[in-house]
Amino acid sequence: MFGDHAGEFTEIVSAVGVDHVRLAYGYLDQGDADGYASLLDAGAVLEEPGRAPVCGRQAVAGARRARGRGEHDVRHVIAAGGRVAAIGRFRPAGHGHAVDFADVYTLSEHGLLVSQRSYYFVHGA
């Protein structure tokens, strides 16, 4: 389908995916569920430790909204082969313990977020 331009296509999708991941954290921190949902593929899946997977754009956006607001300090974003990894720290609004996270995303051919698998380390628990 993409012939000699397949590598270029992957680089473009990866760049868009990196932008979408960074935007996603900004939307979540602002409490903008609609903005966040706009970055998700219709069949998006969210996988978090100790929770059942959440499937579908609106369900994923709702699950992230239900978690509550806070501040994501994204320290590294790495993209390769249709995947993006984001590493940082989340501080919930109000009282709560900071959580280090590593989120691994799978991208659609358009750079939308198809899946997110999260890994956490809780400080001071």
PyMOL commands that set and color helices and strands:
alter all, ss='L'
color gray80, all
select helices_A, chain A and resi 3-30+33-37+57-66
alter helices_A, ss='H'
color red, helices_A
select strands_A, chain A and resi 40-47+54-55+70-80+83-92+99-107+113-122
alter strands_A, ss='S'
color yellow, strands_A
deselect
rebuild
show_as cartoon
